[in-house]
């Protein structure tokens, strides 16, 4: 079992987007806010450099301790942290073959100590050899 703590107030990607005009086509383009980009960068400092990303089925349990009680979708928090774990090489991909489960994940409140506690546990199918 692998445990990682990111001592930052959890953010979502969907609530941190902005619309700009694509210079090439003139059409609207949705991009991440500077605040979210900074959050993603700051998370990298707590994840280090991974040489061998996880490429087997896991349960990714995330406890998101937010500094406020504003409503947030758990699925949006999970999406953001999965993308961050992929970006920094902790997991090879965030598809269902690797992140097979997110059992136990929750959004909680801790005004004084906002953070994300990540617990990664390998899932072994009952039919696979031990």
Secondary structure as GFF3:
##gff-version 3
##sequence-region A 1 130
A	DSSP	beta_strand	2	6	.	.	.	ID=ss1
A	DSSP	three_ten_helix	14	16	.	.	.	ID=ss2
A	DSSP	beta_strand	17	21	.	.	.	ID=ss3
A	DSSP	beta_strand	28	32	.	.	.	ID=ss4
A	DSSP	alpha_helix	34	47	.	.	.	ID=ss5
A	DSSP	beta_strand	58	66	.	.	.	ID=ss6
A	DSSP	alpha_helix	74	87	.	.	.	ID=ss7
A	DSSP	beta_strand	99	101	.	.	.	ID=ss8
A	DSSP	beta_strand	106	109	.	.	.	ID=ss9
A	DSSP	beta_strand	115	122	.	.	.	ID=ss10
###
